[in-house]
């Protein structure tokens, strides 16, 4: 015969299952969902921090570089030769110039 206690347990399990299925999908959140959101937010924040730092560094390099004076074709002089003159000191003959190389950017092109 059919055991009435077994029927009650089965009915209770079915009720719990129906109640669980009736809840909206949003209410059932994956256990790692919050961690994923946190790591995604940190990743995006670090990306924009790095991009902002690079932009500020490029902006300060461009601002600190003095503009080259414009030369017209009539006043242009011939470039200096690389041969040292006899009057030049010996230390300048062997050491390269200490002028920094101009900074170039690709912004605006």
N, CA, C and O atoms as CSV, one atom per row, in Angstrom:
chain,resi,resn,atom,element,x,y,z
A,1,UNK,N,N,0.807,-1.172,0.000
A,1,UNK,CA,C,0.000,0.000,0.000
A,1,UNK,C,C,0.866,1.258,0.000
A,1,UNK,O,O,2.091,1.196,0.102
A,2,UNK,N,N,0.194,2.396,-0.118
A,2,UNK,CA,C,0.894,3.671,-0.183
A,2,UNK,C,C,1.017,4.237,1.229
A,2,UNK,O,O,0.034,4.328,1.965
A,3,UNK,N,N,2.206,4.605,1.582
A,3,UNK,CA,C,2.476,5.175,2.899
A,3,UNK,C,C,2.085,6.654,2.895
A,3,UNK,O,O,2.594,7.397,2.056
A,4,UNK,N,N,1.200,7.123,3.795
A,4,UNK,CA,C,0.776,8.533,3.804
A,4,UNK,C,C,1.918,9.483,4.185
A,4,UNK,O,O,1.931,10.625,3.725
A,5,UNK,N,N,2.872,9.045,5.009
A,5,UNK,CA,C,4.001,9.907,5.375
A,5,UNK,C,C,4.874,10.166,4.155
A,5,UNK,O,O,5.388,11.270,3.970
A,6,UNK,N,N,5.037,9.148,3.330
A,6,UNK,CA,C,5.831,9.293,2.109
A,6,UNK,C,C,5.156,10.267,1.150
A,6,UNK,O,O,5.840,11.041,0.482
A,7,UNK,N,N,3.839,10.244,1.070
A,7,UNK,CA,C,3.095,11.178,0.223
A,7,UNK,C,C,3.264,12.614,0.709
A,7,UNK,O,O,3.390,13.539,-0.092
A,8,UNK,N,N,3.264,12.789,2.032
A,8,UNK,CA,C,3.436,14.135,2.578
A,8,UNK,C,C,4.836,14.663,2.279
A,8,UNK,O,O,4.984,15.839,1.945
A,9,UNK,N,N,5.858,13.833,2.388
A,9,UNK,CA,C,7.228,14.261,2.067
A,9,UNK,C,C,7.347,14.625,0.594
A,9,UNK,O,O,7.964,15.625,0.228
A,10,UNK,N,N,6.743,13.790,-0.238
A,10,UNK,CA,C,6.788,14.052,-1.675
A,10,UNK,C,C,6.063,15.367,-1.982
A,10,UNK,O,O,6.561,16.173,-2.769
A,11,UNK,N,N,4.914,15.589,-1.381
A,11,UNK,CA,C,4.155,16.822,-1.601
A,11,UNK,C,C,4.951,18.035,-1.131
A,11,UNK,O,O,4.945,19.080,-1.782
A,12,UNK,N,N,5.636,17.892,0.002
A,12,UNK,CA,C,6.458,18.998,0.526
A,12,UNK,C,C,7.627,19.294,-0.433
A,12,UNK,O,O,7.919,20.459,-0.703
A,13,UNK,N,N,8.283,18.269,-0.937
A,13,UNK,CA,C,9.387,18.461,-1.884
A,13,UNK,C,C,8.890,19.138,-3.146
A,13,UNK,O,O,9.562,20.019,-3.681
A,14,UNK,N,N,7.732,18.743,-3.625
A,14,UNK,CA,C,7.158,19.351,-4.831
A,14,UNK,C,C,6.827,20.814,-4.583
A,14,UNK,O,O,7.058,21.653,-5.454
A,15,UNK,N,N,6.283,21.138,-3.398
A,15,UNK,CA,C,5.981,22.531,-3.054
A,15,UNK,C,C,7.248,23.382,-3.037
A,15,UNK,O,O,7.265,24.492,-3.570
A,16,UNK,N,N,8.329,22.846,-2.408
A,16,UNK,CA,C,9.585,23.594,-2.362
A,16,UNK,C,C,10.159,23.808,-3.766
A,16,UNK,O,O,10.661,24.884,-4.090
A,17,UNK,N,N,10.072,22.759,-4.591
A,17,UNK,CA,C,10.571,22.864,-5.961
A,17,UNK,C,C,9.782,23.906,-6.751
A,17,UNK,O,O,10.374,24.703,-7.479
A,18,UNK,N,N,8.478,23.911,-6.620
A,18,UNK,CA,C,7.652,24.890,-7.319
A,18,UNK,C,C,7.929,26.307,-6.824
A,18,UNK,O,O,7.962,27.251,-7.614
A,19,UNK,N,N,8.127,26.451,-5.519
A,19,UNK,CA,C,8.434,27.772,-4.968
A,19,UNK,C,C,9.784,28.269,-5.483
A,19,UNK,O,O,9.940,29.454,-5.781
A,20,UNK,N,N,10.755,27.369,-5.588
A,20,UNK,CA,C,12.068,27.745,-6.084
A,20,UNK,C,C,11.998,28.143,-7.553
A,20,UNK,O,O,12.646,29.105,-7.966
A,21,UNK,N,N,11.224,27.420,-8.336
A,21,UNK,CA,C,11.092,27.735,-9.761
A,21,UNK,C,C,10.268,28.995,-9.990
A,21,UNK,O,O,10.426,29.647,-11.022
A,22,UNK,N,N,9.409,29.346,-9.072
A,22,UNK,CA,C,8.544,30.514,-9.223
A,22,UNK,C,C,9.301,31.817,-8.988
A,22,UNK,O,O,8.860,32.867,-9.457
A,23,UNK,N,N,10.426,31.781,-8.277
A,23,UNK,CA,C,11.182,33.008,-8.011
A,23,UNK,C,C,11.807,33.494,-9.313
A,23,UNK,O,O,12.203,32.683,-10.151
A,24,UNK,N,N,11.897,34.791,-9.487
A,24,UNK,CA,C,12.490,35.317,-10.716
A,24,UNK,C,C,13.976,34.955,-10.816
A,24,UNK,O,O,14.638,34.713,-9.807
A,25,UNK,N,N,14.473,34.925,-12.024
A,25,UNK,CA,C,15.871,34.543,-12.260
A,25,UNK,C,C,16.830,35.528,-11.601
A,25,UNK,O,O,17.926,35.135,-11.200
A,26,UNK,N,N,16.451,36.780,-11.481
A,26,UNK,CA,C,17.320,37.788,-10.869
A,26,UNK,C,C,17.546,37.518,-9.384
A,26,UNK,O,O,18.606,37.845,-8.851
A,27,UNK,N,N,16.593,36.945,-8.736
A,27,UNK,CA,C,16.727,36.686,-7.296
A,27,UNK,C,C,17.767,35.609,-7.028
A,27,UNK,O,O,18.438,35.627,-5.996
A,28,UNK,N,N,17.898,34.669,-7.963
A,28,UNK,CA,C,18.893,33.615,-7.801
A,28,UNK,C,C,20.190,34.075,-8.444
A,28,UNK,O,O,20.335,34.004,-9.664
A,29,UNK,N,N,21.121,34.540,-7.647
A,29,UNK,CA,C,22.376,35.054,-8.164
A,29,UNK,C,C,23.468,34.013,-7.973
A,29,UNK,O,O,23.507,33.307,-6.965
A,30,UNK,N,N,24.338,33.933,-8.944
A,30,UNK,CA,C,25.453,32.996,-8.855
A,30,UNK,C,C,26.348,33.405,-7.697
A,30,UNK,O,O,26.538,34.599,-7.467
A,31,UNK,N,N,26.909,32.438,-6.950
A,31,UNK,CA,C,27.742,32.786,-5.799
A,31,UNK,C,C,28.956,33.662,-6.142
A,31,UNK,O,O,29.393,34.458,-5.311
A,32,UNK,N,N,29.501,33.522,-7.351
A,32,UNK,CA,C,30.692,34.297,-7.714
A,32,UNK,C,C,30.361,35.582,-8.468
A,32,UNK,O,O,31.269,36.277,-8.924
A,33,UNK,N,N,29.083,35.906,-8.605
A,33,UNK,CA,C,28.695,37.077,-9.396
A,33,UNK,C,C,29.242,38.375,-8.795
A,33,UNK,O,O,29.723,39.238,-9.529
A,34,UNK,N,N,29.174,38.517,-7.500
A,34,UNK,CA,C,29.671,39.742,-6.870
A,34,UNK,C,C,31.175,39.888,-7.071
A,34,UNK,O,O,31.666,40.995,-7.293
A,35,UNK,N,N,31.903,38.792,-6.994
A,35,UNK,CA,C,33.351,38.837,-7.203
A,35,UNK,C,C,33.663,39.224,-8.642
A,35,UNK,O,O,34.600,39.980,-8.897
A,36,UNK,N,N,32.884,38.711,-9.575
A,36,UNK,CA,C,33.101,39.073,-10.976
A,36,UNK,C,C,32.879,40.558,-11.206
A,36,UNK,O,O,33.649,41.203,-11.917
A,37,UNK,N,N,31.834,41.097,-10.609
A,37,UNK,CA,C,31.588,42.533,-10.739
A,37,UNK,C,C,32.716,43.350,-10.124
A,37,UNK,O,O,33.145,44.353,-10.694
A,38,UNK,N,N,33.194,42.922,-8.968
A,38,UNK,CA,C,34.275,43.640,-8.299
A,38,UNK,C,C,35.545,43.623,-9.144
A,38,UNK,O,O,36.168,44.666,-9.339
A,39,UNK,N,N,35.936,42.455,-9.645
A,39,UNK,CA,C,37.143,42.349,-10.455
A,39,UNK,C,C,36.999,43.101,-11.774
A,39,UNK,O,O,37.963,43.695,-12.255
A,40,UNK,N,N,35.814,43.081,-12.357
A,40,UNK,CA,C,35.587,43.847,-13.579
A,40,UNK,C,C,35.721,45.348,-13.339
A,40,UNK,O,O,36.297,46.067,-14.154
A,41,UNK,N,N,35.190,45.804,-12.229
A,41,UNK,CA,C,35.305,47.225,-11.891
A,41,UNK,C,C,36.739,47.637,-11.624
A,41,UNK,O,O,37.170,48.709,-12.049
A,42,UNK,N,N,37.477,46.795,-10.926
A,42,UNK,CA,C,38.887,47.101,-10.668
A,42,UNK,C,C,39.692,47.116,-11.964
A,42,UNK,O,O,40.582,47.950,-12.133
A,43,UNK,N,N,39.389,46.211,-12.863
A,43,UNK,CA,C,40.090,46.156,-14.146
A,43,UNK,C,C,39.836,47.424,-14.953
A,43,UNK,O,O,40.765,48.002,-15.517
A,44,UNK,N,N,38.588,47.850,-15.008
A,44,UNK,CA,C,38.257,49.060,-15.759
A,44,UNK,C,C,38.888,50.283,-15.110
A,44,UNK,O,O,39.400,51.161,-15.804
A,45,UNK,N,N,38.854,50.345,-13.791
A,45,UNK,CA,C,39.446,51.489,-13.094
A,45,UNK,C,C,40.951,51.552,-13.327
A,45,UNK,O,O,41.497,52.636,-13.532
A,46,UNK,N,N,41.625,50.410,-13.297
A,46,UNK,CA,C,43.074,50.426,-13.517
A,46,UNK,C,C,43.396,50.803,-14.961
A,46,UNK,O,O,44.393,51.482,-15.207
A,47,UNK,N,N,42.571,50.375,-15.920
A,47,UNK,CA,C,42.792,50.756,-17.315
A,47,UNK,C,C,42.734,52.269,-17.469
A,47,UNK,O,O,43.615,52.864,-18.088
A,48,UNK,N,N,41.702,52.894,-16.910
A,48,UNK,CA,C,41.574,54.333,-17.060
A,48,UNK,C,C,42.638,55.085,-16.253
A,48,UNK,O,O,43.031,56.188,-16.634
A,49,UNK,N,N,43.101,54.510,-15.159
A,49,UNK,CA,C,44.188,55.132,-14.405
A,49,UNK,C,C,45.461,55.153,-15.231
A,49,UNK,O,O,46.149,56.172,-15.289
A,50,UNK,N,N,45.779,54.031,-15.874
A,50,UNK,CA,C,46.985,53.966,-16.707
A,50,UNK,C,C,46.849,54.885,-17.906
A,50,UNK,O,O,47.787,55.609,-18.238
A,51,UNK,N,N,45.697,54.869,-18.562
A,51,UNK,CA,C,45.486,55.735,-19.724
A,51,UNK,C,C,45.591,57.211,-19.327
A,51,UNK,O,O,46.171,58.008,-20.065
A,52,UNK,N,N,45.045,57.575,-18.187
A,52,UNK,CA,C,45.137,58.954,-17.723
A,52,UNK,C,C,46.558,59.364,-17.392
A,52,UNK,O,O,46.963,60.491,-17.678
A,53,UNK,N,N,47.321,58.457,-16.789
A,53,UNK,CA,C,48.717,58.745,-16.462
A,53,UNK,C,C,49.536,58.958,-17.723
A,53,UNK,O,O,50.364,59.868,-17.787
A,54,UNK,N,N,49.305,58.114,-18.731
A,54,UNK,CA,C,50.021,58.274,-20.004
A,54,UNK,C,C,49.637,59.589,-20.673
A,54,UNK,O,O,50.500,60.281,-21.213
A,55,UNK,N,N,48.369,59.938,-20.645
A,55,UNK,CA,C,47.922,61.190,-21.255
A,55,UNK,C,C,48.531,62.397,-20.554
A,55,UNK,O,O,48.944,63.352,-21.212
A,56,UNK,N,N,48.588,62.363,-19.240
A,56,UNK,CA,C,49.183,63.480,-18.489
A,56,UNK,C,C,50.675,63.570,-18.768
A,56,UNK,O,O,51.212,64.669,-18.911
A,57,UNK,N,N,51.350,62.431,-18.846
A,57,UNK,CA,C,52.786,62.435,-19.133
A,57,UNK,C,C,53.055,62.995,-20.520
A,57,UNK,O,O,53.992,63.772,-20.704
A,58,UNK,N,N,52.242,62.608,-21.498
A,58,UNK,CA,C,52.420,63.152,-22.854
A,58,UNK,C,C,52.113,64.638,-22.898
A,58,UNK,O,O,52.786,65.393,-23.600
A,59,UNK,N,N,51.114,65.058,-22.160
A,59,UNK,CA,C,50.746,66.473,-22.151
A,59,UNK,C,C,51.860,67.310,-21.533
A,59,UNK,O,O,52.159,68.393,-22.037
A,60,UNK,N,N,52.480,66.837,-20.455
A,60,UNK,CA,C,53.532,67.610,-19.808
A,60,UNK,C,C,54.788,67.626,-20.663
A,60,UNK,O,O,55.519,68.616,-20.631
A,61,UNK,N,N,55.077,66.561,-21.436
A,61,UNK,CA,C,56.230,66.549,-22.325
A,61,UNK,C,C,56.046,67.552,-23.454
A,61,UNK,O,O,56.988,68.255,-23.820
A,62,UNK,N,N,54.854,67.623,-24.002
A,62,UNK,CA,C,54.582,68.552,-25.096
A,62,UNK,C,C,54.639,69.983,-24.585
A,62,UNK,O,O,55.164,70.862,-25.268
A,63,UNK,N,N,54.111,70.229,-23.405
A,63,UNK,CA,C,54.087,71.588,-22.856
A,63,UNK,C,C,55.475,72.071,-22.472
A,63,UNK,O,O,55.742,73.270,-22.554
A,64,UNK,N,N,56.365,71.183,-22.057
A,64,UNK,CA,C,57.689,71.620,-21.611
A,64,UNK,C,C,58.680,71.768,-22.761
A,64,UNK,O,O,59.734,72.376,-22.574
A,65,UNK,N,N,58.381,71.239,-23.934
A,65,UNK,CA,C,59.276,71.360,-25.077
A,65,UNK,C,C,59.088,72.732,-25.699
A,65,UNK,O,O,57.974,73.090,-26.081
A,66,UNK,N,N,60.183,73.522,-25.810
A,66,UNK,CA,C,60.030,74.848,-26.411
A,66,UNK,C,C,59.799,74.720,-27.912
A,66,UNK,O,O,60.290,73.793,-28.556
A,67,UNK,N,N,59.052,75.659,-28.446
A,67,UNK,CA,C,58.760,75.653,-29.874
A,67,UNK,C,C,60.008,76.081,-30.631
A,67,UNK,O,O,60.717,76.992,-30.202
A,68,UNK,N,N,60.277,75.430,-31.754
A,68,UNK,CA,C,61.444,75.789,-32.573
A,68,UNK,C,C,61.147,77.101,-33.288
A,68,UNK,O,O,60.031,77.310,-33.764
A,69,UNK,N,N,62.139,77.987,-33.367
A,69,UNK,CA,C,61.907,79.258,-34.059
A,69,UNK,C,C,61.730,79.011,-35.556
A,69,UNK,O,O,62.409,78.166,-36.141
A,70,UNK,N,N,60.828,79.745,-36.156
A,70,UNK,CA,C,60.567,79.596,-37.582
A,70,UNK,C,C,61.698,80.243,-38.361
A,70,UNK,O,O,62.134,81.349,-38.043
A,71,UNK,N,N,62.168,79.541,-39.385
A,71,UNK,CA,C,63.239,80.089,-40.218
A,71,UNK,C,C,62.700,80.305,-41.617
A,71,UNK,O,O,62.038,79.435,-42.185
A,72,UNK,N,N,62.986,81.458,-42.158
A,72,UNK,CA,C,62.582,81.705,-43.537
A,72,UNK,C,C,63.700,81.227,-44.452
A,72,UNK,O,O,64.831,81.033,-44.007
A,73,UNK,N,N,63.394,81.043,-45.701
A,73,UNK,CA,C,64.380,80.533,-46.654
A,73,UNK,C,C,65.540,81.497,-46.845
A,73,UNK,O,O,66.651,81.053,-47.135
A,74,UNK,N,N,65.325,82.807,-46.693
A,74,UNK,CA,C,66.376,83.792,-46.926
A,74,UNK,C,C,67.364,83.838,-45.777
A,74,UNK,O,O,68.536,84.140,-46.001
A,75,UNK,N,N,66.943,83.553,-44.564
A,75,UNK,CA,C,67.844,83.680,-43.415
A,75,UNK,C,C,68.387,82.343,-42.954
A,75,UNK,O,O,69.082,82.288,-41.939
A,76,UNK,N,N,68.098,81.273,-43.655
A,76,UNK,CA,C,68.576,79.957,-43.242
A,76,UNK,C,C,70.082,79.891,-43.432
A,76,UNK,O,O,70.616,80.357,-44.438
A,77,UNK,N,N,70.745,79.318,-42.471
A,77,UNK,CA,C,72.202,79.185,-42.553
A,77,UNK,C,C,72.552,77.751,-42.846
A,77,UNK,O,O,71.750,76.845,-42.618
A,78,UNK,N,N,73.730,77.548,-43.343
A,78,UNK,CA,C,74.200,76.200,-43.649
A,78,UNK,C,C,74.447,75.460,-42.354
A,78,UNK,O,O,74.878,76.070,-41.375
A,79,UNK,N,N,74.183,74.144,-42.317
A,79,UNK,CA,C,74.437,73.393,-41.087
A,79,UNK,C,C,75.916,73.351,-40.761
A,79,UNK,O,O,76.764,73.379,-41.653
A,80,UNK,N,N,76.215,73.284,-39.480
A,80,UNK,CA,C,77.607,73.234,-39.039
A,80,UNK,C,C,78.209,71.897,-39.428
A,80,UNK,O,O,77.524,70.873,-39.433
A,81,UNK,N,N,79.449,71.911,-39.744
A,81,UNK,CA,C,80.109,70.655,-40.110
A,81,UNK,C,C,80.436,69.869,-38.858
A,81,UNK,O,O,80.561,70.444,-37.777
A,82,UNK,N,N,80.574,68.582,-38.991
A,82,UNK,CA,C,80.887,67.724,-37.853
A,82,UNK,C,C,82.373,67.686,-37.543
A,82,UNK,O,O,82.786,67.051,-36.573
A,83,UNK,N,N,83.185,68.361,-38.359
A,83,UNK,CA,C,84.624,68.382,-38.117
A,83,UNK,C,C,84.935,69.390,-37.021
A,83,UNK,O,O,84.526,70.547,-37.120
A,84,UNK,N,N,85.649,68.978,-35.980
A,84,UNK,CA,C,85.996,69.931,-34.917
A,84,UNK,C,C,87.060,70.907,-35.413
A,84,UNK,O,O,87.925,70.559,-36.216
A,85,UNK,N,N,86.971,72.114,-34.923
A,85,UNK,CA,C,87.969,73.119,-35.296
A,85,UNK,C,C,89.187,72.960,-34.409
A,85,UNK,O,O,89.132,72.302,-33.370
A,86,UNK,N,N,90.261,73.553,-34.818
A,86,UNK,CA,C,91.509,73.443,-34.062
A,86,UNK,C,C,91.403,74.162,-32.726
A,86,UNK,O,O,92.100,73.806,-31.776
A,87,UNK,N,N,90.539,75.171,-32.643
A,87,UNK,CA,C,90.412,75.942,-31.419
A,87,UNK,C,C,89.501,75.267,-30.402
A,87,UNK,O,O,89.448,75.694,-29.249
A,88,UNK,N,N,88.782,74.223,-30.805
A,88,UNK,CA,C,87.855,73.562,-29.888
A,88,UNK,C,C,88.625,72.746,-28.857
A,88,UNK,O,O,89.641,72.133,-29.186
A,89,UNK,N,N,88.150,72.732,-27.603
A,89,UNK,CA,C,88.848,71.932,-26.592
A,89,UNK,C,C,88.746,70.438,-26.910
A,89,UNK,O,O,87.824,70.003,-27.600
A,90,UNK,N,N,89.682,69.679,-26.408
A,90,UNK,CA,C,89.757,68.244,-26.708
A,90,UNK,C,C,88.570,67.479,-26.131
A,90,UNK,O,O,88.155,66.475,-26.710
A,91,UNK,N,N,88.007,67.932,-24.997
A,91,UNK,CA,C,86.904,67.208,-24.374
A,91,UNK,C,C,85.640,67.261,-25.233
A,91,UNK,O,O,84.858,66.310,-25.238
A,92,UNK,N,N,85.435,68.355,-25.956
A,92,UNK,CA,C,84.240,68.448,-26.782
A,92,UNK,C,C,84.373,67.628,-28.058
A,92,UNK,O,O,83.366,67.303,-28.688
A,93,UNK,N,N,85.599,67.289,-28.448
A,93,UNK,CA,C,85.800,66.501,-29.661
A,93,UNK,C,C,85.362,65.053,-29.464
A,93,UNK,O,O,84.906,64.415,-30.412
A,94,UNK,N,N,85.492,64.533,-28.264
A,94,UNK,CA,C,85.189,63.125,-28.039
A,94,UNK,C,C,83.825,62.893,-27.417
A,94,UNK,O,O,83.318,61.775,-27.512
A,95,UNK,N,N,83.204,63.869,-26.793
A,95,UNK,CA,C,81.918,63.643,-26.132
A,95,UNK,C,C,80.779,64.090,-27.036
A,95,UNK,O,O,80.890,65.117,-27.705
A,96,UNK,N,N,79.687,63.334,-27.065
A,96,UNK,CA,C,78.526,63.743,-27.857
A,96,UNK,C,C,77.827,64.909,-27.191
A,96,UNK,O,O,78.060,65.210,-26.021
A,97,UNK,N,N,76.980,65.550,-27.945
A,97,UNK,CA,C,76.247,66.683,-27.356
A,97,UNK,C,C,75.281,66.170,-26.305
A,97,UNK,O,O,74.795,65.042,-26.387
A,98,UNK,N,N,75.014,66.988,-25.343
A,98,UNK,CA,C,74.122,66.617,-24.240
A,98,UNK,C,C,72.692,67.059,-24.484
A,98,UNK,O,O,71.851,66.949,-23.592
A,99,UNK,N,N,72.404,67.552,-25.669
A,99,UNK,CA,C,71.042,68.002,-25.948
A,99,UNK,C,C,70.122,66.790,-26.063
A,99,UNK,O,O,70.460,65.816,-26.735
A,100,UNK,N,N,68.968,66.845,-25.413
A,100,UNK,CA,C,68.030,65.702,-25.504
A,100,UNK,C,C,67.394,65.639,-26.889
A,100,UNK,O,O,67.233,66.656,-27.563
A,101,UNK,N,N,67.048,64.464,-27.285
A,101,UNK,CA,C,66.383,64.284,-28.576
A,101,UNK,C,C,64.984,64.865,-28.490
A,101,UNK,O,O,64.356,64.800,-27.433
A,102,UNK,N,N,64.481,65.433,-29.584
A,102,UNK,CA,C,63.120,66.000,-29.531
A,102,UNK,C,C,62.090,64.895,-29.344
A,102,UNK,O,O,62.234,63.788,-29.861
A,103,UNK,N,N,61.058,65.225,-28.596
A,103,UNK,CA,C,59.986,64.259,-28.319
A,103,UNK,C,C,58.943,64.372,-29.417
A,103,UNK,O,O,58.446,65.461,-29.706
A,104,UNK,N,N,58.615,63.243,-30.026
A,104,UNK,CA,C,57.598,63.263,-31.066
A,104,UNK,C,C,56.385,62.493,-30.595
A,104,UNK,O,O,56.503,61.508,-29.866
A,105,UNK,N,N,55.227,62.944,-31.013
A,105,UNK,CA,C,53.982,62.240,-30.677
A,105,UNK,C,C,53.216,61.992,-31.956
A,105,UNK,O,O,53.487,62.602,-32.990
A,106,UNK,N,N,52.265,61.096,-31.873
A,106,UNK,CA,C,51.416,60.813,-33.026
A,106,UNK,C,C,50.023,61.397,-32.823
A,106,UNK,O,O,49.101,61.073,-33.572
A,107,UNK,N,N,49.864,62.247,-31.826
A,107,UNK,CA,C,48.558,62.829,-31.572
A,107,UNK,C,C,48.196,63.796,-32.692
A,107,UNK,O,O,49.038,64.571,-33.146
A,108,UNK,N,N,46.974,63.750,-33.124
A,108,UNK,CA,C,46.489,64.671,-34.119
A,108,UNK,C,C,46.770,64.239,-35.536
A,108,UNK,O,O,46.408,64.956,-36.469
A,109,UNK,N,N,47.396,63.105,-35.737
A,109,UNK,CA,C,47.667,62.672,-37.109
A,109,UNK,C,C,46.856,61.461,-37.463
A,109,UNK,O,O,46.956,60.957,-38.582
